Amino acid sequence: MGGLLWIVLIGFVAGIVARLLSSAPNKPTGFILTTVLGIAGAFLATFVGQAVGWYGPDQGAGFIAATVGAIVVLFIWSRIAAARARP
C-alpha cells in the first residue's frame, strides 16, 4: 500500500512540474489527470530507460526522468488535441 501511495505522490508532483514547464496550450487539469500524466511519464521513462540499458529489470525511473517523461506525454497529448481540433 505504501508503494502505491508513493507512486501516486511522485506522479502527481511530476505532473505538476511538467505542466508548469510545458508551453502547450491544451494542458490536462485536475488532480486525477495531473497524476495520470505524471504516472504515464514515469512508465514511459522506465520503459525507455530499461530498453536503452540505463535501468535494470527491477528498477524504475527517478523523479527527474518521470518529469521528463511527463513532458513528452504532455507534448504528445497536445499534438493529438491539435490534430482533433483541425477540421
Backbone as XML, in Angstrom:
<?xml version="1.0"?>
<chain id="A" units="angstrom">
  <residue number="1" name="MET">
    <atom name="N" x="0.822" y="-1.196" z="0.000"/>
    <atom name="CA" x="0.000" y="0.000" z="0.000"/>
    <atom name="C" x="0.859" y="1.250" z="0.000"/>
  </residue>
  <residue number="2" name="GLY">
    <atom name="N" x="1.963" y="1.216" z="0.726"/>
    <atom name="CA" x="2.845" y="2.372" z="0.786"/>
    <atom name="C" x="3.500" y="2.656" z="-0.551"/>
  </residue>
  <residue number="3" name="GLY">
    <atom name="N" x="3.814" y="1.604" z="-1.309"/>
    <atom name="CA" x="4.426" y="1.774" z="-2.623"/>
    <atom name="C" x="3.481" y="2.443" z="-3.604"/>
  </residue>
  <residue number="4" name="LEU">
    <atom name="N" x="2.213" y="2.067" z="-3.575"/>
    <atom name="CA" x="1.228" y="2.659" z="-4.457"/>
    <atom name="C" x="1.018" y="4.131" z="-4.121"/>
  </residue>
  <residue number="5" name="LEU">
    <atom name="N" x="0.960" y="4.450" z="-2.843"/>
    <atom name="CA" x="0.817" y="5.839" z="-2.421"/>
    <atom name="C" x="2.017" y="6.662" z="-2.868"/>
  </residue>
  <residue number="6" name="TRP">
    <atom name="N" x="3.206" y="6.088" z="-2.775"/>
    <atom name="CA" x="4.414" y="6.771" z="-3.200"/>
    <atom name="C" x="4.385" y="7.032" z="-4.708"/>
  </residue>
  <residue number="7" name="ILE">
    <atom name="N" x="3.932" y="6.059" z="-5.504"/>
    <atom name="CA" x="3.828" y="6.220" z="-6.954"/>
    <atom name="C" x="2.854" y="7.344" z="-7.297"/>
  </residue>
  <residue number="8" name="VAL">
    <atom name="N" x="1.716" y="7.390" z="-6.628"/>
    <atom name="CA" x="0.730" y="8.437" z="-6.880"/>
    <atom name="C" x="1.291" y="9.798" z="-6.498"/>
  </residue>
  <residue number="9" name="LEU">
    <atom name="N" x="1.982" y="9.889" z="-5.383"/>
    <atom name="CA" x="2.549" y="11.162" z="-4.936"/>
    <atom name="C" x="3.624" y="11.660" z="-5.906"/>
  </residue>
  <residue number="10" name="ILE">
    <atom name="N" x="4.545" y="10.793" z="-6.296"/>
    <atom name="CA" x="5.592" y="11.171" z="-7.241"/>
    <atom name="C" x="4.972" y="11.509" z="-8.599"/>
  </residue>
  <residue number="11" name="GLY">
    <atom name="N" x="3.988" y="10.743" z="-9.038"/>
    <atom name="CA" x="3.300" y="11.025" z="-10.293"/>
    <atom name="C" x="2.612" y="12.374" z="-10.280"/>
  </residue>
  <residue number="12" name="PHE">
    <atom name="N" x="1.979" y="12.712" z="-9.168"/>
    <atom name="CA" x="1.297" y="13.998" z="-9.051"/>
    <atom name="C" x="2.294" y="15.146" z="-9.117"/>
  </residue>
  <residue number="13" name="VAL">
    <atom name="N" x="3.389" y="15.041" z="-8.376"/>
    <atom name="CA" x="4.392" y="16.114" z="-8.370"/>
    <atom name="C" x="5.062" y="16.220" z="-9.747"/>
  </residue>
  <residue number="14" name="ALA">
    <atom name="N" x="5.387" y="15.097" z="-10.371"/>
    <atom name="CA" x="5.981" y="15.131" z="-11.710"/>
    <atom name="C" x="5.006" y="15.727" z="-12.716"/>
  </residue>
  <residue number="15" name="GLY">
    <atom name="N" x="3.731" y="15.424" z="-12.591"/>
    <atom name="CA" x="2.716" y="16.005" z="-13.476"/>
    <atom name="C" x="2.590" y="17.500" z="-13.305"/>
  </residue>
  <residue number="16" name="ILE">
    <atom name="N" x="2.646" y="17.979" z="-12.061"/>
    <atom name="CA" x="2.587" y="19.424" z="-11.805"/>
    <atom name="C" x="3.792" y="20.122" z="-12.420"/>
  </residue>
  <residue number="17" name="VAL">
    <atom name="N" x="4.976" y="19.566" z="-12.191"/>
    <atom name="CA" x="6.189" y="20.178" z="-12.737"/>
    <atom name="C" x="6.137" y="20.175" z="-14.263"/>
  </residue>
  <residue number="18" name="ALA">
    <atom name="N" x="5.682" y="19.087" z="-14.866"/>
    <atom name="CA" x="5.578" y="19.018" z="-16.325"/>
    <atom name="C" x="4.593" y="20.056" z="-16.853"/>
  </residue>
  <residue number="19" name="ARG">
    <atom name="N" x="3.473" y="20.235" z="-16.167"/>
    <atom name="CA" x="2.501" y="21.238" z="-16.599"/>
    <atom name="C" x="3.068" y="22.640" z="-16.482"/>
  </residue>
  <residue number="20" name="LEU">
    <atom name="N" x="3.870" y="22.896" z="-15.452"/>
    <atom name="CA" x="4.459" y="24.218" z="-15.285"/>
    <atom name="C" x="5.542" y="24.496" z="-16.328"/>
  </residue>
  <residue number="21" name="LEU">
    <atom name="N" x="6.302" y="23.479" z="-16.708"/>
    <atom name="CA" x="7.401" y="23.655" z="-17.659"/>
    <atom name="C" x="6.947" y="23.637" z="-19.115"/>
  </residue>
  <residue number="22" name="SER">
    <atom name="N" x="5.800" y="23.067" z="-19.377"/>
    <atom name="CA" x="5.322" y="22.927" z="-20.747"/>
    <atom name="C" x="4.635" y="24.206" z="-21.211"/>
  </residue>
  <residue number="23" name="SER">
    <atom name="N" x="4.802" y="24.491" z="-22.495"/>
    <atom name="CA" x="4.134" y="25.655" z="-23.073"/>
    <atom name="C" x="2.932" y="25.243" z="-23.923"/>
  </residue>
  <residue number="24" name="ALA">
    <atom name="N" x="2.501" y="24.014" z="-23.781"/>
    <atom name="CA" x="1.376" y="23.510" z="-24.563"/>
    <atom name="C" x="0.098" y="24.247" z="-24.173"/>
  </residue>
  <residue number="25" name="PRO">
    <atom name="N" x="-0.703" y="24.645" z="-25.156"/>
    <atom name="CA" x="-1.933" y="25.368" z="-24.831"/>
    <atom name="C" x="-3.022" y="24.480" z="-24.242"/>
  </residue>
  <residue number="26" name="ASN">
    <atom name="N" x="-3.018" y="23.200" z="-24.554"/>
    <atom name="CA" x="-4.055" y="22.283" z="-24.094"/>
    <atom name="C" x="-3.470" y="21.365" z="-23.035"/>
  </residue>
  <residue number="27" name="LYS">
    <atom name="N" x="-3.545" y="21.783" z="-21.769"/>
    <atom name="CA" x="-2.983" y="21.008" z="-20.676"/>
    <atom name="C" x="-4.112" y="20.342" z="-19.893"/>
  </residue>
  <residue number="28" name="PRO">
    <atom name="N" x="-3.916" y="19.107" z="-19.487"/>
    <atom name="CA" x="-4.942" y="18.480" z="-18.646"/>
    <atom name="C" x="-4.951" y="19.142" z="-17.276"/>
  </residue>
  <residue number="29" name="THR">
    <atom name="N" x="-6.132" y="19.343" z="-16.730"/>
    <atom name="CA" x="-6.241" y="19.967" z="-15.420"/>
    <atom name="C" x="-6.917" y="19.020" z="-14.457"/>
  </residue>
  <residue number="30" name="GLY">
    <atom name="N" x="-6.780" y="19.302" z="-13.200"/>
    <atom name="CA" x="-7.386" y="18.486" z="-12.170"/>
    <atom name="C" x="-6.394" y="17.514" z="-11.564"/>
  </residue>
  <residue number="31" name="PHE">
    <atom name="N" x="-6.713" y="17.067" z="-10.370"/>
    <atom name="CA" x="-5.827" y="16.188" z="-9.622"/>
    <atom name="C" x="-5.615" y="14.854" z="-10.333"/>
  </residue>
  <residue number="32" name="ILE">
    <atom name="N" x="-6.683" y="14.251" z="-10.805"/>
    <atom name="CA" x="-6.575" y="12.910" z="-11.391"/>
    <atom name="C" x="-5.810" y="12.946" z="-12.713"/>
  </residue>
  <residue number="33" name="LEU">
    <atom name="N" x="-6.122" y="13.896" z="-13.595"/>
    <atom name="CA" x="-5.408" y="13.964" z="-14.871"/>
    <atom name="C" x="-3.946" y="14.335" z="-14.684"/>
  </residue>
  <residue number="34" name="THR">
    <atom name="N" x="-3.649" y="15.201" z="-13.726"/>
    <atom name="CA" x="-2.259" y="15.556" z="-13.443"/>
    <atom name="C" x="-1.497" y="14.348" z="-12.919"/>
  </residue>
  <residue number="35" name="THR">
    <atom name="N" x="-2.121" y="13.585" z="-12.042"/>
    <atom name="CA" x="-1.494" y="12.380" z="-11.503"/>
    <atom name="C" x="-1.284" y="11.343" z="-12.596"/>
  </residue>
  <residue number="36" name="VAL">
    <atom name="N" x="-2.288" y="11.147" z="-13.444"/>
    <atom name="CA" x="-2.162" y="10.193" z="-14.549"/>
    <atom name="C" x="-1.054" y="10.639" z="-15.501"/>
  </residue>
  <residue number="37" name="LEU">
    <atom name="N" x="-0.945" y="11.933" z="-15.748"/>
    <atom name="CA" x="0.128" y="12.455" z="-16.592"/>
    <atom name="C" x="1.495" y="12.108" z="-16.016"/>
  </residue>
  <residue number="38" name="GLY">
    <atom name="N" x="1.684" y="12.321" z="-14.727"/>
    <atom name="CA" x="2.963" y="12.007" z="-14.096"/>
    <atom name="C" x="3.260" y="10.518" z="-14.070"/>
  </residue>
  <residue number="39" name="ILE">
    <atom name="N" x="2.261" y="9.717" z="-13.783"/>
    <atom name="CA" x="2.458" y="8.263" z="-13.745"/>
    <atom name="C" x="2.759" y="7.736" z="-15.153"/>
  </residue>
  <residue number="40" name="ALA">
    <atom name="N" x="2.053" y="8.248" z="-16.168"/>
    <atom name="CA" x="2.345" y="7.842" z="-17.547"/>
    <atom name="C" x="3.761" y="8.250" z="-17.940"/>
  </residue>
  <residue number="41" name="GLY">
    <atom name="N" x="4.183" y="9.418" z="-17.496"/>
    <atom name="CA" x="5.555" y="9.851" z="-17.761"/>
    <atom name="C" x="6.578" y="8.960" z="-17.086"/>
  </residue>
  <residue number="42" name="ALA">
    <atom name="N" x="6.279" y="8.519" z="-15.870"/>
    <atom name="CA" x="7.191" y="7.616" z="-15.164"/>
    <atom name="C" x="7.267" y="6.265" z="-15.862"/>
  </residue>
  <residue number="43" name="PHE">
    <atom name="N" x="6.128" y="5.750" z="-16.315"/>
    <atom name="CA" x="6.131" y="4.481" z="-17.050"/>
    <atom name="C" x="6.900" y="4.616" z="-18.364"/>
  </residue>
  <residue number="44" name="LEU">
    <atom name="N" x="6.696" y="5.719" z="-19.068"/>
    <atom name="CA" x="7.422" y="5.947" z="-20.316"/>
    <atom name="C" x="8.925" y="6.029" z="-20.062"/>
  </residue>
  <residue number="45" name="ALA">
    <atom name="N" x="9.321" y="6.777" z="-19.043"/>
    <atom name="CA" x="10.742" y="6.914" z="-18.724"/>
    <atom name="C" x="11.340" y="5.579" z="-18.286"/>
  </residue>
  <residue number="46" name="THR">
    <atom name="N" x="10.605" y="4.792" z="-17.534"/>
    <atom name="CA" x="11.089" y="3.479" z="-17.113"/>
    <atom name="C" x="11.246" y="2.554" z="-18.309"/>
  </residue>
  <residue number="47" name="PHE">
    <atom name="N" x="10.256" y="2.547" z="-19.207"/>
    <atom name="CA" x="10.324" y="1.688" z="-20.388"/>
    <atom name="C" x="11.512" y="2.054" z="-21.271"/>
  </residue>
  <residue number="48" name="VAL">
    <atom name="N" x="11.674" y="3.342" z="-21.551"/>
    <atom name="CA" x="12.778" y="3.781" z="-22.403"/>
    <atom name="C" x="14.112" y="3.527" z="-21.706"/>
  </residue>
  <residue number="49" name="GLY">
    <atom name="N" x="14.180" y="3.813" z="-20.410"/>
    <atom name="CA" x="15.419" y="3.590" z="-19.670"/>
    <atom name="C" x="15.833" y="2.129" z="-19.621"/>
  </residue>
  <residue number="50" name="GLN">
    <atom name="N" x="14.879" y="1.231" z="-19.472"/>
    <atom name="CA" x="15.195" y="-0.199" z="-19.478"/>
    <atom name="C" x="15.558" y="-0.679" z="-20.878"/>
  </residue>
  <residue number="51" name="ALA">
    <atom name="N" x="14.923" y="-0.128" z="-21.907"/>
    <atom name="CA" x="15.240" y="-0.521" z="-23.276"/>
    <atom name="C" x="16.647" y="-0.081" z="-23.679"/>
  </residue>
  <residue number="52" name="VAL">
    <atom name="N" x="17.061" y="1.085" z="-23.200"/>
    <atom name="CA" x="18.388" y="1.608" z="-23.531"/>
    <atom name="C" x="19.463" y="0.974" z="-22.655"/>
  </residue>
  <residue number="53" name="GLY">
    <atom name="N" x="19.076" y="0.525" z="-21.475"/>
    <atom name="CA" x="20.030" y="-0.108" z="-20.577"/>
    <atom name="C" x="20.425" y="0.751" z="-19.395"/>
  </residue>
  <residue number="54" name="TRP">
    <atom name="N" x="19.728" y="1.863" z="-19.185"/>
    <atom name="CA" x="20.028" y="2.729" z="-18.045"/>
    <atom name="C" x="19.527" y="2.134" z="-16.736"/>
  </residue>
  <residue number="55" name="TYR">
    <atom name="N" x="18.434" y="1.397" z="-16.792"/>
    <atom name="CA" x="17.833" y="0.789" z="-15.606"/>
    <atom name="C" x="17.804" y="-0.720" z="-15.773"/>
  </residue>
  <residue number="56" name="GLY">
    <atom name="N" x="17.878" y="-1.407" z="-14.653"/>
    <atom name="CA" x="17.742" y="-2.854" z="-14.659"/>
    <atom name="C" x="16.283" y="-3.242" z="-14.734"/>
  </residue>
  <residue number="57" name="PRO">
    <atom name="N" x="16.008" y="-4.561" z="-14.844"/>
    <atom name="CA" x="14.619" y="-5.012" z="-14.958"/>
    <atom name="C" x="13.768" y="-4.687" z="-13.733"/>
  </residue>
  <residue number="58" name="ASP">
    <atom name="N" x="14.378" y="-4.555" z="-12.575"/>
    <atom name="CA" x="13.612" y="-4.295" z="-11.356"/>
    <atom name="C" x="13.713" y="-2.843" z="-10.904"/>
  </residue>
  <residue number="59" name="GLN">
    <atom name="N" x="14.272" y="-1.983" z="-11.718"/>
    <atom name="CA" x="14.416" y="-0.576" z="-11.357"/>
    <atom name="C" x="13.412" y="0.275" z="-12.115"/>
  </residue>
  <residue number="60" name="GLY">
    <atom name="N" x="13.023" y="1.362" z="-11.482"/>
    <atom name="CA" x="12.125" y="2.309" z="-12.112"/>
    <atom name="C" x="12.818" y="3.645" z="-12.295"/>
  </residue>
  <residue number="61" name="ALA">
    <atom name="N" x="12.187" y="4.510" z="-13.039"/>
    <atom name="CA" x="12.736" y="5.834" z="-13.290"/>
    <atom name="C" x="12.637" y="6.681" z="-12.028"/>
  </residue>
  <residue number="62" name="GLY">
    <atom name="N" x="13.542" y="7.619" z="-11.903"/>
    <atom name="CA" x="13.525" y="8.550" z="-10.786"/>
    <atom name="C" x="12.604" y="9.723" z="-11.069"/>
  </residue>
  <residue number="63" name="PHE">
    <atom name="N" x="12.623" y="10.683" z="-10.156"/>
    <atom name="CA" x="11.727" y="11.827" z="-10.255"/>
    <atom name="C" x="12.021" y="12.675" z="-11.490"/>
  </residue>
  <residue number="64" name="ILE">
    <atom name="N" x="13.288" y="12.938" z="-11.770"/>
    <atom name="CA" x="13.637" y="13.780" z="-12.918"/>
    <atom name="C" x="13.246" y="13.087" z="-14.221"/>
  </residue>
  <residue number="65" name="ALA">
    <atom name="N" x="13.537" y="11.808" z="-14.335"/>
    <atom name="CA" x="13.161" y="11.068" z="-15.540"/>
    <atom name="C" x="11.641" y="11.000" z="-15.675"/>
  </residue>
  <residue number="66" name="ALA">
    <atom name="N" x="10.924" y="10.860" z="-14.571"/>
    <atom name="CA" x="9.458" y="10.842" z="-14.619"/>
    <atom name="C" x="8.922" y="12.185" z="-15.088"/>
  </residue>
  <residue number="67" name="THR">
    <atom name="N" x="9.561" y="13.269" z="-14.669"/>
    <atom name="CA" x="9.135" y="14.598" z="-15.099"/>
    <atom name="C" x="9.390" y="14.792" z="-16.593"/>
  </residue>
  <residue number="68" name="VAL">
    <atom name="N" x="10.557" y="14.355" z="-17.067"/>
    <atom name="CA" x="10.860" y="14.442" z="-18.496"/>
    <atom name="C" x="9.879" y="13.575" z="-19.295"/>
  </residue>
  <residue number="69" name="GLY">
    <atom name="N" x="9.591" y="12.391" z="-18.793"/>
    <atom name="CA" x="8.610" y="11.529" z="-19.453"/>
    <atom name="C" x="7.232" y="12.166" z="-19.484"/>
  </residue>
  <residue number="70" name="ALA">
    <atom name="N" x="6.852" y="12.851" z="-18.402"/>
    <atom name="CA" x="5.555" y="13.529" z="-18.360"/>
    <atom name="C" x="5.510" y="14.683" z="-19.352"/>
  </residue>
  <residue number="71" name="ILE">
    <atom name="N" x="6.633" y="15.373" z="-19.549"/>
    <atom name="CA" x="6.680" y="16.441" z="-20.550"/>
    <atom name="C" x="6.491" y="15.859" z="-21.948"/>
  </residue>
  <residue number="72" name="VAL">
    <atom name="N" x="7.105" y="14.704" z="-22.203"/>
    <atom name="CA" x="6.938" y="14.045" z="-23.501"/>
    <atom name="C" x="5.482" y="13.616" z="-23.691"/>
  </residue>
  <residue number="73" name="VAL">
    <atom name="N" x="4.879" y="13.045" z="-22.657"/>
    <atom name="CA" x="3.469" y="12.639" z="-22.737"/>
    <atom name="C" x="2.582" y="13.862" z="-22.956"/>
  </residue>
  <residue number="74" name="LEU">
    <atom name="N" x="2.887" y="14.975" z="-22.296"/>
    <atom name="CA" x="2.113" y="16.198" z="-22.473"/>
    <atom name="C" x="2.267" y="16.752" z="-23.879"/>
  </residue>
  <residue number="75" name="PHE">
    <atom name="N" x="3.464" y="16.630" z="-24.468"/>
    <atom name="CA" x="3.671" y="17.054" z="-25.848"/>
    <atom name="C" x="2.825" y="16.207" z="-26.797"/>
  </residue>
  <residue number="76" name="ILE">
    <atom name="N" x="2.832" y="14.901" z="-26.591"/>
    <atom name="CA" x="2.023" y="14.007" z="-27.425"/>
    <atom name="C" x="0.539" y="14.330" z="-27.255"/>
  </residue>
  <residue number="77" name="TRP">
    <atom name="N" x="0.120" y="14.584" z="-26.020"/>
    <atom name="CA" x="-1.270" y="14.955" z="-25.726"/>
    <atom name="C" x="-1.659" y="16.208" z="-26.508"/>
  </residue>
  <residue number="78" name="SER">
    <atom name="N" x="-0.787" y="17.224" z="-26.517"/>
    <atom name="CA" x="-1.123" y="18.469" z="-27.210"/>
    <atom name="C" x="-1.151" y="18.281" z="-28.721"/>
  </residue>
  <residue number="79" name="ARG">
    <atom name="N" x="-0.303" y="17.418" z="-29.270"/>
    <atom name="CA" x="-0.322" y="17.143" z="-30.707"/>
    <atom name="C" x="-1.613" y="16.428" z="-31.103"/>
  </residue>
  <residue number="80" name="ILE">
    <atom name="N" x="-2.054" y="15.488" z="-30.286"/>
    <atom name="CA" x="-3.308" y="14.777" z="-30.577"/>
    <atom name="C" x="-4.492" y="15.735" z="-30.482"/>
  </residue>
  <residue number="81" name="ALA">
    <atom name="N" x="-4.489" y="16.595" z="-29.466"/>
    <atom name="CA" x="-5.578" y="17.561" z="-29.324"/>
    <atom name="C" x="-5.582" y="18.559" z="-30.465"/>
  </residue>
  <residue number="82" name="ALA">
    <atom name="N" x="-4.413" y="18.967" z="-30.928"/>
    <atom name="CA" x="-4.350" y="19.916" z="-32.058"/>
    <atom name="C" x="-4.829" y="19.252" z="-33.341"/>
  </residue>
  <residue number="83" name="ALA">
    <atom name="N" x="-4.519" y="17.977" z="-33.507"/>
    <atom name="CA" x="-4.958" y="17.263" z="-34.710"/>
    <atom name="C" x="-6.479" y="17.083" z="-34.712"/>
  </residue>
  <residue number="84" name="ARG">
    <atom name="N" x="-7.056" y="16.893" z="-33.553"/>
    <atom name="CA" x="-8.506" y="16.735" z="-33.462"/>
    <atom name="C" x="-9.233" y="18.051" z="-33.674"/>
  </residue>
  <residue number="85" name="ALA">
    <atom name="N" x="-8.591" y="19.158" z="-33.336"/>
    <atom name="CA" x="-9.229" y="20.465" z="-33.449"/>
    <atom name="C" x="-9.315" y="20.930" z="-34.890"/>
  </residue>
  <residue number="86" name="ARG">
    <atom name="N" x="-8.437" y="20.432" z="-35.743"/>
    <atom name="CA" x="-8.474" y="20.817" z="-37.158"/>
    <atom name="C" x="-9.627" y="20.099" z="-37.865"/>
  </residue>
  <residue number="87" name="PRO">
    <atom name="N" x="-10.338" y="20.849" z="-38.700"/>
    <atom name="CA" x="-11.460" y="20.224" z="-39.421"/>
    <atom name="C" x="-11.017" y="19.338" z="-40.553"/>
  </residue>
</chain>
